[in-house]
């Protein structure tokens, strides 16, 4: 995939061009990102909130994803908006910001991810220029369209404020975090990301995104759940974290070897 095709990810997701499936990586290894990017994922998310990535390893991972022909999206730690612009400078195609609970939180995200007149992103995209092949002027004029700012909806407050969040100019879409949302809606009683109450909240989120002309993303623990969420109308879903996929693959190989060896 060419640089132009990778940078076309933002346009594709805004136009709802079919359900997308992204890898999700918290292990800070750029080569692992490259391996996963060889598969039929539409993107790779670097989880910097709960994963162990730092800025240098994340920048290397962005490069490895792009080398494999896939856009990289970074989920920043809570409130770490300063990192958002640095990751875009490194060539990330989008930013996912957790715990966006109000329109003001959403505006703070836009300020660091969009150039004027939408935001206040500071200039310095040296790696992004290298990856895209664009001139400085061309990048400045198109960067707001080439990258996406995604607000996480994962609390009761965020659900209540979803129309205000989606109404902020510069917010391109939302990402529903069902685990935290289930904790919030159960008042801390349980982690139940696949509960019926969560299904209802997620379908509501998709409907509000459609009403505002924005896209909707969500985390799913495995491929089966990811398929269900695509049926709900989500534009991009996660089909489980890399740690789950790694251990599941190892478990299948071990069980197959034991079964054949025992003759059962």
Beta strands, then each sheet from edge to edge (+ up, - down):
strand 1: 20-25
strand 2: 43-47
strand 3: 71-76
strand 4: 94-97
strand 5: 148-153
strand 6: 173-176
strand 7: 215-220
strand 8: 236-239
sheet 1: 1+ 2+ 3+ 4+ 5+ 6+ 7+ 8+ 1+
end
